Amino acid sequence: MMTVLARKQGAALVIRDRALGIFTDKGFTPVDFKVELAMKLASRLKYTPVLPAQEMEEPELLRFLTE
């Protein structure tokens, strides 16, 4: 289960197993940032915040990213 914080076409900023990272169709890549800094960077990279944050399984998240 992953918590989706922000998304853009093909990628999402997520929390999985208490680790922050970027999720794409290639999988999960952890990042070493605090959530607040990651959200600021996501905003600069044109990610759209997901409010409220949504919990999703991997197959559901992959479908969500292609919408």
C-alpha positions in Angstrom: 0.0 0.0 0.0 1.3 3.4 -1.0 0.2 6.9 0.0 0.1 9.2 -3.0 1.1 12.9 -2.2 1.5 14.4 -5.7 1.5 13.2 -9.3 2.2 14.2 -12.9 2.0 12.2 -16.1 3.7 8.9 -15.4 5.2 9.6 -12.0 4.0 10.1 -8.4 5.5 11.2 -5.1 4.6 8.5 -2.6 5.2 7.1 0.8 5.7 3.3 0.9 6.7 1.4 4.0 7.4 4.7 5.8 9.9 5.7 3.0 9.4 8.7 0.7 10.0 8.1 -3.0 9.1 8.5 -6.6 6.9 5.8 -8.2 6.9 5.3 -12.0 6.0 2.3 -14.3 9.6 1.1 -13.5 8.9 0.9 -9.8 9.7 2.7 -6.6 12.8 4.8 -6.1 13.4 6.1 -2.5 14.6 9.7 -2.0 16.4 11.1 0.9 14.3 14.2 1.6 11.9 15.2 4.3 8.2 15.3 3.0 8.0 19.1 3.2 11.1 19.6 1.0 9.9 16.9 -1.4 6.6 18.7 -1.8 8.3 22.0 -2.6 10.5 20.2 -5.2 7.4 18.5 -6.6 5.7 21.8 -7.0 8.6 23.2 -8.9 8.6 20.1 -11.1 4.9 20.7 -12.0 3.6 17.8 -9.9 -0.1 18.2 -8.9 -0.8 17.7 -5.2 -3.3 14.9 -4.4 -5.6 16.3 -1.7 -6.4 14.5 0.4 -3.5 12.0 0.0 -4.8 8.7 -1.3 -3.8 5.2 -0.4 -3.4 2.8 -3.4 -2.0 -0.6 -4.3 0.6 -0.7 -7.1 -1.8 -1.8 -9.9 -4.3 0.9 -9.0 -1.5 3.5 -8.9 -0.2 2.5 -12.3 -3.7 3.1 -13.8 -4.0 6.4 -11.9 -0.7 7.6 -13.5 -1.9 6.9 -17.0 -5.1 9.0 -16.6 
